[in-house]
């Protein structure tokens, strides 16, 4: 997993409330293997018409936002089913962070485990950021994970909270398995000690 420390990137506004995981990645793509490019199916039925052509006014299809790495979402972003594929679709597309007033709990947890940073900011702060990037398409937002801050195009700084363990794993580029493997020596020492004490 790629470490997440600082991100200064174009942010795309997508303020619709209650975007669910089936809109993020339709269920028909859930039987694909993880090594496939799930980014191709991000918002598939919103980004593309039934004939496969792009929907011109969908934000990620507009030239100024096509390469965005940050999503500015609406309330209850990524609610719905627990599919981890919704996070994979963001990450494979190139998105590293979503800023929203609230998230579906399972999406938020899956994001932290897969290198996607979900940032919760007050609704008014998110609305202001959305207004700024809509007024100046292509505007950038900076996220500083060590400092736990988001800096908007206007220079305003917003603090956010994150679980310390999740923060550590993101900073180091570790998933839970990688973190556990990093404790291999301590685990082996415990097993030796336990074996001696219970022989």
Beta strands, then each sheet from edge to edge (+ up, - down):
strand 1: 6-14
strand 2: 70-73
strand 3: 97-100
strand 4: 117-120
strand 5: 140-144
strand 6: 149-151
strand 7: 157-159
sheet 1: 4+ 3+ 2+ 1+ 5- 6+ 7-
end
